[in-house]
Amino acid sequence: MTTTVEGAANHAPTASEYIKHHLGHLSNHHQNGPVDFSILHYDTIFWSVLMGVIGCLLMWTAARRATAGVPGRFQAAVEIVVEMVDNQAKSIVHGDRSFIAPAALTVFVWVALMNSLDFLPVDLFSEAFKWLGVEHVFPYHRVVPTADLNGTIGISLGVLVLMIYYGIKIKGFGGWIHELFAAPFGIYMAPFNLLLNIIEYAAKMVSLGMRLFGNMFAGELLFLLIALLGSAATVFGFVGHVIAGSIWAIFHILIVFLQAFIFMMLTLVYLGQAHEGH
């Protein structure tokens, strides 16, 4: 019996091993170097698509059940969100908003749903896979797509494409190219202007994705540290785990929706800037 207990203790993961395991992704192969475009994070792709489908179903259900009378709680909540996004779009984008406002609403709902996955227990899927006996098939699994830089940069790349599209649509291709070379210091500084504008586009895209990733990754890491606190075989560890976990979970509700709002607002700001000239 003693040998069994000692063996189990020896095989128990250390704190660093526990965190490293939970920060691993279910991918097609091991990543080689800091930049590897051949790697696919299956967990990020799956949960991103699933949350997108759920978000579309929620909006479709709300539109289908909408009534002219007194709205129910679900319809009222959706109407509040739609009105909030539409008001922000009106104040920021001075032009045709027939696509931009729905796109901003989609971004807000999608990012909010992906962020909300952080409320699931950190060991939920690892324990479920062990119980089902498929842990060798799913050695790693991260649930929150926005805690993966690949996921957030992927969304911000979509925003970059929309920025370029509306820049060309509003100013014309010739006007957009002229602005790249002539703004902000005049056509005689064309090479410097082009470099500066390329850096501006890249900075907007990278900062948009990095901001969301940084906040959600930090939140996920704190949940892991709180979970480790609960593993301590002391009264202080258990009580600290419950108190810290409850406080951080409540505070994280604000972070989840605040980050979705910020991402949506920056999307509107960048698309609004595409409608304006330097």
GIUR-V985967 format. One line per field, one symbol per residue. phi: phi as a letter, one per 30 degrees, with the letter a starting at -180 (. if undefined). A space follows every 50 residues. Layout:
phi->???
This chain:
phi->.dddddddddddddddddddddcdcdbdaddcidbbdddbcddddddddd ddddddddddddddcdbddddddddddddddddddddddddcccldcdcd ddddddddddddddddddddedceddddddddicdddcdbacddddcced ddddddddddddddddddddcidddddddecccccjddcedddddddddd dddddddddddddddddddddddddddddddddbdddddddddddddddd ddeddedddddddddddddddddddccd
